[in-house]
Amino acid sequence: MDFTYICSDCGKEFDNSEIVYRCPVCAESTTGMNFQSGNLIVQLDKKQLQELKKLAHVSAFDFFPFTVPTPSAYPVGNTPLVQSPGLSELYNLKNLRFKVEGTNPSGSFKDRASQLVAAQALTMGEKKIVLASTGNAGSAMACAGAAYGLDIILFVPETAPVNKLMQSLIYGACVVPIKGTYDEAFALSIEYSEKFGGINRNTAYNPITIEGKKSVSIELFEQLGRKIPDAVYIPVGDGVILSGVYKGFTDLQRAGLITHIPKLICVQAEGSAAISNAFNTGEEKLLNSAETMADSISVASPAAGRLAVTALRGSQGWATIVTDQEISDAQLELAKQAGLFAEPAAAAAWAGVRADAEKIKDILGSDTEITVLLTGTGFKDMAAFNKIVSLPNAIEPLLQDAADFILKNK
């Protein structure tokens, strides 16, 4: 589909014939103390968008600025929309659904962005993609690189979960651990790509990442019978998933397929709540540091902070802050009560619903349609479960010992 890039701050348009990342003028106005300015948004041709209204069904591919080659080589999306009768009854939320993103090829929501960045690279004739990640974006890009024959250079903080780093190595990426934070890895990856070339895939820095992530909104529209939920709970770190979900719904609206945008709820960990703080106070301040067990949403300097705040206000949503203990409790409850195995960052979204259960019923009613984005599988960070569960000591292979053990531990 035809498109241009538009600066989210000054509105300047940029041609799509070259790779562009941020508006150079607005980006320069960033002080280093507040949220990044100059993020670009992909503006799809409105006439072509409105042609989609004539189709009986649409897919994310219809809304993409680049054609995805051989989608079956890296089959992203079409993830299950799961119901849990037990949790619906427990919290008296009758229309509760979970979008289970752990079924994507690399096990997380980040495959959505990586698929479209791979398409961008192939369209632009680039073979090398550079990025920073705490794990999920890196393993997703490494997976896409393996599927499409692209070279992936991944900068990671050395503290990232080993499961995710090993996954990227197995896919064949060049993994560069650094003695520093995600934000430092982010800056180094940009410096590297500026000097040595390649497409930079960093979330929000490359506007195509938001375009890839918007695909979940188009899927929800079709999965719910060409309707939208009343509210979507989203785990938030740098703000790109939230911005992507918002972009998907706004594109559906511009196409004339929906009349309004659902409420988007930003859920952040207490130790990494820059976007929630900005939404609640109106002051866009960076954090000195981010600390949470949910590494995928541990961000002190959110790359899409301003876009995320805009999405919250534009959708008439709100921000909910949860503790690490609430995330752990939510993670265990999802597994035990619904059979959903989620990593900490994904479980944060459910922790937000639990914290807001009465608020949801008061504002929206118990019949409201709630979708919870579970953005990654629990296998991504098995170490996170060490504080929650532990294997019991072995028993002798005797029936009475087994019966006593089960009676004690049931």
Steps between C-alpha positions, in 0.01 A plus 500: 500500500623852423619700800706789632675558831363783716667652805277448803605841637532752216303318229775518237473232230787279385519295182506122532762440231776511761538353848412768755475471876419829672426858404848656521374840616270375777743230611760771565264670745518204738682609815596162642277569800163448332337264250642473150352734238477449126357149476371429151163345423413310183207672330326261262319631193143571613333412169671162495407448864134570432500244218551237769149569628367315195670174603309233691813430704826684553838394630799687636672460163235729347615779735878460461724756325727219373415166345602208720674241280404135549305547826507126556879519545446694822132455590429785738164582651162327501566431866224345713239706679445293812219510754530391863167411662674469837656847497187656351296361789761583764512868401142528369618611155276311264670586170866458586746382235875452477696559180774238535803635314732227622391288203691726258812341339750626761247498784412868536309798368829642364476269198236737361746790471786279385296357213436844354855627561624194311262596217635856514859375474425273206306775321783751555770255395665477845644179644602621848269593788629650825312535828510510879282280716451354845419175323165468323554749216845351445386140486210598274729686259749214510220258415387719209860535385541124490174463306591765240878474480579830672798584723394606851723693740353514847618718790374379839559584866693211652228465766234399242340157564728226373211312333442792265868555423555131427199505270653784296835320481335180382323691223843624386502864611822676599425571866700782661454507881588833661576592859215746526126558473254453216506875440878489457469203263238697305732799459797281401297316237400830337859620503611173342241503220573866421868419448488149355164496322202269499140562604453581867201311640484670840146538624350844432829617348399312186135596435440169322507322838175672597349401165583136563356503849173656386415169335356369827218758483396388153502138618285582802250677275457187288516249788221681683272485195602836353453672833746642750537445876396770742843506662844351437751447782858540379832448682712808433872574509619725218143563381529347154247217546247747638571739211471215252165381637373857479629539143322182394167621632545849352573344161183291530314818585651692206396213276140538621493152653447617860346814645709538815813375674486276808640617829867407520631431848872545563632261765849568634717362777544727799874527439461583131202731470624803304208498256237449770652782702495728197137419425393549861699820568546660158879513551703296251799414717750219453588270787845489654481122471242227443472203734250217460500121470317548168808564286304552176331808642796631701572834332619828651490702177196388297567541128131545418399676821328795334320277250380276783360791702323621184354150452368491856335838466370431150338175613367649827691229684702512819825383661528238774817436699565159659768364731736214421317292760171564319667393174623177661154430643339564162753273327421211732124558483503497118679166504298332774155637420509534121786285373672806356878502539621859476829677563500780763451786253197326348357418842521870587199562276295250700630654824353826372158342445508349850587839649227671296225237530262718702587811297419313178158396629426848636600682180424246226281232661552127557386419145774709341728338239852489647801379302828436682820491293721218625810605311740211561521137609623407845780294348668831414612551860486182706721654770212728593314197639777414746350741752149366446530122491765239572536132427432275803752252630488153350332211685570129505312305232252359754121527484458616860766767456320619187162508678647692797671748266182569300290539815752751637541701182159487338 
